[in-house]
Amino acid sequence: MLRGILTVGGWTLVSRLLGFARDMLIAAFVGTGLIADAFFVALKLPNLFRRLFGEGAFNAAFVPAFSGLLQAEGKQAAKQFAEEAFAVMAFWLGIMTILGEIFMPYLMLVLAPGFSATPAKFQLAVDLSRITFPYLVLICLAALVSGVLNGMEKFTAASASYVLFNIVSIACMLWMTPYVPTIGHALAWGVSLSGVAQLGLLLLALRRGGMTLSIPRPRLTPQMRLLMRRMAPGLVGAGVTQLNLAVDVIIASLLPAGTVSVLYFADRVQQLPLGVIGTAVGTALLPLLSRQVRAGEAAASLDTLNRAIEYALFLTLPAALALIVCAYPIILVLFGHGAFSLESARLSSQALAAYAVGLPAFVLVKVLAPAFFARGDTSTPVKVGMACVGLNLTLNVAFMVPLAHIGPPLATSVAAISNVIGLATILLRRAHLKPDHQLIRRLIGMIGASLVMTGGLILVRIHLFAVAPHGWPRYASLAALIVTGLLGYAVAVPVLGAYNLRDIKRVMSRRRLQSVNKSATSPVITTET
């Protein structure tokens, strides 16, 4: 499992860093004005589907079924299942895309109702959304191919494909802008063209992996009906975080101009640890848990879930506290250029701190949900998730006036924390989650080490960011904060018992053992994927 986490996490990190480069260019060229607001809303619809399918509901339903067929009935049966799913998805998503193109103005009234007060912004958002909407089909089909590769325990290409999204977007922004009405149009075309590149790369990787998908006539076979039944509730259960973020956009469109952009830049920063850690752990965890549950290895599945929680919180806890303390320096250094003003940086940093409050919960949702999906239970996360969506909407409305731009991210964080509490409580009652002594001991150590790190960050920030520095001192000050955080946490971790060198050596030795003997099975050795 650890090898899969590192592979997915490594490529996700590269993608997020390139994403920051893209967002820095957007901030410098566009700022937080009308074009930025319109483009970020246009990006929200296909991006919502990307996160739901690529990181959530589809994998939750497809990967366990594909992995089970691959193990029980062989490659040909799994290949036929994947081809049937590809044909059905292409057909229905194609229809959905056509309807979306036709009725986009009505969709925009739902997603960004506040834009209707400014006709120019509303029309621009509709135009850009029509350009980006075909990405829905492309990325969902890419998610299916990624699921096949993940089911075959080939994580590299599936994770690397997201890098193309940012590369193509940057290229279009820099070179297409002179030939289209606005830079927003260039960015929108970059989204759809990146979908073509991603799907092409994944199909090539699948072919090199020894499997080529043909496209049969779409038919609702018994396997497809079962897949769709499991997938439909999973769209909500696994994508509650994304639905909550969509609610944030709806509320933000009703707030002062620029709020959508302010929240976007804040969300992009907190998506770095969320994507690198949460997505990586969830992606690598699901196939392993599915095999262990299918094989009746109850003790192994409990150990796997404990270690996944451990791996996730080891980096998420300090990341959350660091983002809360250093929100303003981070936003200022990353985006404080060109059209992105100091006031925009201040507002966005406040939203980032509110998002960071729920960061550990965002990640834990991605870790706990596979414990249900691996057992074929997609309905329970839906029930918990829908309750949290309702809570998020209620809190958004309550916070909208007194907290303005801080309200939506804070409401989302509270909803995510409630989601984790609900999922964990149910897993504990069903005996599918039993925190062991190692997890509890290390969690206490992680919390202590994170607090030590936070104290150091506060002291350094007081001295270096008493006023907003300019030029290279700004970058040097942020670098000093990063070094302080890393060193403080690294020193405190072994002292407070979270991890030590012996633990790391043991994990690495397990990885070497598994690479030598892939057929070995043990309830303790859970790092194969």
Residue, then its C-alpha position, 0 to 999 in steps of 0.5 A: m500500500l505504501r508504494g502505491i501511496l508514494t507513487v500516486g502522491g508523488w505524481t499528484l505533487v508534481s501536478r499540484l506544483l504545476g497547478f500552482a504555476r498556472d494559478m500564479l499566472i492567472a492571478a498575475f494576468v487576471g486577478t480576482g475580477l470579472i473574467a476570473d470569476a466567470f472562468f472559475v465557475a466555468l471550471k467548477l462543473p467539469n472539475l466537480f465531475r473530475r473529482l467525483f469520478g477520478e477520485g471518488a464514486f467511480n473508483a469506489a464502484f468500479v475498482p473493487a468489481f474489476s479487481g475481483l473479476l481480474q483475480a477470480e475469473g481472469k484478464q478476459a472477464a475483467k477486460q469485457f467488464a471494462e469495455e462494457a462500462f466504457a461504452v455505457m459511460a460514453f453513451w450517457l455522458g455524451i447525452m449529458t454533455i449535449l443537454g448541458e451545452i443546450f441548457m447551460p444558461y439554466l445550469m448557470l442560474v443554479l451554480a452561480p445565481g448571483f451572476s445574473a445581476t451582472p449580465a456581462k459576467f453571466q454571459l461570459a460564464v455561460d460561454l466559457s462553460r460551454i467550452t469547458f463542458p466536453y471535458l466532462v466526457l473526456i475526464c470521466l472516460a479517463a477515470l475509467v481507464s485509470g480505474v483499470l490501471n489501478g485495478m492492475e496495480k499500475f498507478t504511475a500513468a493514472s497519476a501522471s495524466y493529471v500533469l497534462f491538465n496543467i501543462v496544456s492549460i498553461a500553454c493555451m493561456l500563453w499562446m492562444t490568448p491573442y487569438v480568442p476574445t479574452i484570456g478566459h476563453a484561452l483557459a477554457w479551451g485549455v481545459s477541454l484540450s487537456g482532456v483529450a491529452q489525458l485520455g490519449l495518454l491513459l489509453l496508450a499506457l493501458r495498451r502498453g500494460g497488455m490490455t486494449l479496450s474495444i468499444p462494444r454497443p452500449r448495453l445494460t448488462p447485469q454487471m452494468r446495472l450492478l455497477m450503476r447501482r453502486m456508483a449512483p449513491g457513491l457519487v454523493g457519498a464519496g463526493v460530499t466534499q466536492l458537493n460542499l465546495a459547489v455549495d460554497v460557489i453558489i453562496a459566493s456568487l451572492l457575495p461581493a464581486g471577486t469572492v468566487s476568485v478569492l475562494y478559488f485561490a484559497d481552495r487551490v492551496q489547501q488542495l495540495p495536501l488534500g490531493v497529495i495525501g488524501t487522494a493518494v491514500g484513498t486510491a492505493l487503499l481501495p484495491l488492497l481493502s477490497r482484496q482483503v475483504r473478499a479473502g475474509e482477512a478481517a485482521a489484515s483489513l483492520d491493520t490496513l485501515n489503521r496504517a492508512i489513517e496513520y500515514a494520512l494524519f502524519l502529514t495532514l495534521p502539521a499541514a493544517l496547522a501550518l496553513i492556518v499560521c502561514a496562510y497570508p505569507i503563502i497566498l502573498v508569495l504564490f499569487g501576490h503579483g500583477a493584478f492580484s492585490l494585497e487586499s485580495a491576498r488578505l481576503s484569500s488567506q482568511a479563507l485558506a485558514a478556514y479551509a485548513v481547519g477541516l483539512p484533516a477531516f477532508v483527508l480522513v473522509k477519503v480514507l474512511a469511505p473505502a472501508f465501506f466501498a470495499r464491502g460493497d456498501t455505498s449507501t451508508p456514506v450517502k446517508v451521512g454525506m447528505a446530512c453533511v451537505g444539508l449542514n453545510l448549506t445551513l451553515n453557509v446561509a447562517f455565516m454568509v452575512p456576519l463572516a462574508h468570504i470566510g463563511p463558505p470555507l468554514a461551513t465546509s470544514v465543519a461539515a467535513i468534520s461532522n462527516v468523519i465523525g459519522l463515518a468513524t462512529i458507524l465503522l466502530r459499531r460494525a467492528h470495521l475500525k478498531p484503532d490499535h495501540q500503535l495508531i493511538r500512540r503515534l497520533i498523540g505524538m503527531i499532535g504534540a509534534s505539530l504543536v511544537m512546529t506551530g509554536g516555532l512558525i508563530l515566532v518566525r512569522i512575527h519577526l519576518f512578516a510584521v510588514a508585507p515584504h517585497g521582492w526577494p525578501r518575501y520569498a526568503s521569508l516564506a522559505a524560512l517559515i518552511v524550513t522552520g516548520l520542516l525542521g521543527y516537526a522532524v525533530a519533534v516527531p521522534v522525541l514525542g514518539a510519533y515515528n522513529l528511524r527504526d519504524i521507517k527502516r521497518v517500513m522500507s524493509r517490508r517494501r523490499l520483502q514484498s518486491v522479492n516475494k509478491s505472493a507472500t501474504s501477512p496481516v502485518i505486511t500491507t504495503e504491496t499496492 
